[in-house]
């Protein structure tokens, strides 16, 4: 088994990112299918233990953000990596086109109201980053957002939105929320293969539409938007991780390792009972023994 080094996938603070230098396929960290299952099971067990500590210590919240092109495997990563997590301690939100009500608010509102409270894990399948990704590739979407000053629809709007995001994430970090941001890096060729698989598999037909194919035409624009976005918003406290996604199993193990490393850095412990609590526990024991 190859050791997974989380820093290998991290986007450095103020790094000028070039996605062409980042692989979409890397050497597998597992030898075969059996070893993959064993490593994943081990990671899932450790994550379950960390979740219990997170809840018991009640000091931190953890927010995981997943961004990627279509068919990169976000749903699969969430399903497999979080399979051992207590559903009561984890919430998953998936963001598509904003509703009319959401468009009446600032671009951070619809996600901010779903942030995890202390002791819980929150997962955003897509997030407020869509506002500097798909909206940047399709700036006509801005027309429906009710901006006061239409002149800000130049380059300044993206710089302003990066700043809003950075300020939000810094505020959350200072108040106990640890944010882990994943970009599942898929090649255009692998996406093509997965789209064809969706056509050939009747149970996956529902996952594909002409809209997905249309977005492939904007691949270069999306890569450019991702590069600038991650370069501008990968901070020391809330970093981006670029995970090679052409191998689904490998991507899941890398993500689970990065999440585990983040949890372990929190150095959480079960709370020590106070003198009063210890006294109460002794009284409870005496009653139960009778």
N, C-alpha and C positions, 0 to 999 in steps of 0.2 A: 504494500500500500504506500503510495506517495503521500508525503506530509503536505497538507494544505497550508500555505502561508497567506493569510488574509491581506497583508500589505501588497502582495503581488498584483492584486486586482483593484487596489485603491487609487482614486484620482487625487493627486497631490494638491495641496492648497495653492491656488493661483497657477496651477499647471496649464500650459497651453496645449489643450488636448487635440490629438489627431487620431481619429478612430481607425484609420488605415494601419496604424502601428499596433493596434490592439487586436489580438487574435479572436476569431469567432469559434475556433476549435483549438483546444489545448490538449496536452498529454493527459489521458484519463488518470484519475487518482485511484482507480480500482482496476483489478486484473481481469475480472470476469463478473458475470451477473450475480453469482452467489456472494462475492465479496462486496459488490455494490449494495445488496440487500443488507448485509451484515453491518456495513459502515453506516448506512442510513438508519437502521434500527438503533444503533448505538447513539447516533446524534439525536434521534427523536427522543430516546429515553433521557438523555442529558438535558434536552430542552424542556421536557416535562418537569424535571427536578428543578430547573432554573425558574420555570413559571411559578411553581409552588413557593419558592423563595421570594420571587417578585411580589406575589400576593401577600405573603406573610409579613415581609419587611415593610411594605406599603410606603416606600420612599421614592420609587421610580415608576415611570411608565415607559413602554418601548413602542415606538412607531416604525414599522417597516413600509417603505415605499417601493413599488415595482413599476418601472417604466420600460417599454420595449416596443418594437414594431409588432404587427400582427403575427400570430403563430410562433412567437418566441418561446412560449411555454410558461407564461406567468401563472396561469391557473394550475398547471401541473406542479410547479414549484411550491405554491401555497398549499396545495392538497397534500403532497407527500411530506414536505418538511414539517408542516404543522399537524400531521396526522395524530400525534400523541398528546396534543395540547388539550387541556380541559376547555370545552366550548364556553363555559361560564367566564373564563378569564381572557377570552380572545374575541375580537370583533373584526370582520372583514367587510370593507366597503369598496364597491366597484363604481367607477365614475365614467359615465358616457356623456352624451350631449346634455348641457344644463337645461333645467326646466325653466318655464317662464318666471316662476317665483325666484329661482336662483339667479336669474339674469337681472333681477331688481336689486341685487346686492353686489358688493365688491367681489373681485375674482377669488378671494381667499375664503369667503364666507361659507360656501357649501361644504368645504372640507374641514374647516376649523371647528364647526359644530359637532364633528364626529371624532375629534381627537380622543385618545384613550385617557382614562383617569388613572391616578396612581394605583399601582398593583396590577394593571392590565396591559395586554398586548393589543395594539391596533395595527391593522394591515390595510394599506391603500393600494388597490389594484388600479393603476393610474391614479392621478392626484392633481393637486393644484399646478403641477408642472405642465399639465396639458395646455395651460394658458400661455406658456412660452415655447410650446412645441407645435401642436396642431394649429393653434391660433396664429403662430408665426408663419407656418407653411401656407395657411389659408387666412390671410389677414382680413378677408371680407367678413369673417365671423365677428370682428370687432364692431361691425355696424349694429349688431343686436345687443351690445353690452351697455348701451346708454352712457357712453363716456361724455363727460361735461365738455371737455375741450377736444374737439376732433383733430386739432393740429398735432396732438401728441401721438398720432398714429404713424409717426416716423420712427427712427431708431431709438429715440429716447424712451418710448413706451416699454421696450424690452429691458433696457437698463433699469428703469424704474421698477419694473416687476421683479427683476433679479434682486434689487435692493429690498423690496417688500418681503420677498421669500427669505432672504438672508436674515433680515431683522426678526421675522416670525420664528425661524428655527433657532436663532440665538436666544430669543425670549423663552422658548420652550425648553431649551437645554438648561438655562439658568434656573428653571422651575421644575427640573427633575425628569423631563421627557428626553429619552435617548432616541435619536433618529438614525436609521440605517437605510440608505438609499441604493437601490439596485437597478442597474441598466443591464438587461439581458441582451447581449450583443449577438445578433443573428445575422448570418450572411444572406444576401438576396437570393442566392442559389438554393440555400437550405429552406428559405421561405417558400420558394417555388415548389420544392418537393413536398413540403407539408401541405400546401394548398391542393396539390394533386392528390395527396393521400385523403384529404377531406372529401374530394369528389368521388374517389374510389370506394370510400367507406360510408355506406348508407347512414350509419349512426352518427356520422360527423358532417353530413351534408348541411345541416343547419348552421354550421360554424362559418360558412363561406358565402359571400355575396359579391355582386359586381362592385360594390363600394370598396371592398378589400383590394380588388384588382386595380381599381382606379388609383388608390393610394400608392401602389407600387410605382406609379409614374413619377411620384414625388420623392423617390428614395434619396437622391442626393440632397435635396432640400431638407429632408428629415435628419440625415446624418449631420449636416451643417448645423441645424438647430440643436441637436443633441450635444454636439461638440461645444458650441458656445455656452449652452445652458449649464453643462456640467463643469466647464472651466470656471464659470462665474459663481457657481453655488456650492462647489465642494469645499467645505470648511474643515478645520481641524476637529471641531466638535460633531459635525453632521456631514460625514464624507459620502461621496459617491463610490460605488464599487461596480466595475465593469466586468461582468461575468460572461465568459465564452458560452454561447447557448446552442451551438450546433449539435452538441451532445447533451440531450436532456438529462440523462442520469448524472453526468459529470456536473452539470450546472446545479442540480439539486444538492449534491454533496458540498460544492463550494459555498453555496448560499447558507446551508445549515451550519457549516464551519464558521463562517463570518458572523452569523447570528450568535453562535455559542461563544465565540471570542468576545463579542460585545457584552454579553451577559456576564461572563467571568470577570471582565474588567470592573464590573460594578462591585465586586467583592461583597456580596450580600450575605447576611447571616439571619438566622431565625431570631426574633426578638427575645431578650432575656426577661423572664418574668420579674416583676418588682417584688419587694418584701411582702407587700400586701397580697399580691397574686399568689405567692408561694404559700402564704398562710391559708388563703382560701382553698388552694388545691389540697392542702393537708386535711382541712375540714371536710372537703368533698370526699377524699379517700376514706376518711373515718366513717362517713355516712354510708358509702357504698359497701364497705367491708362488713357493716352491720346487717 
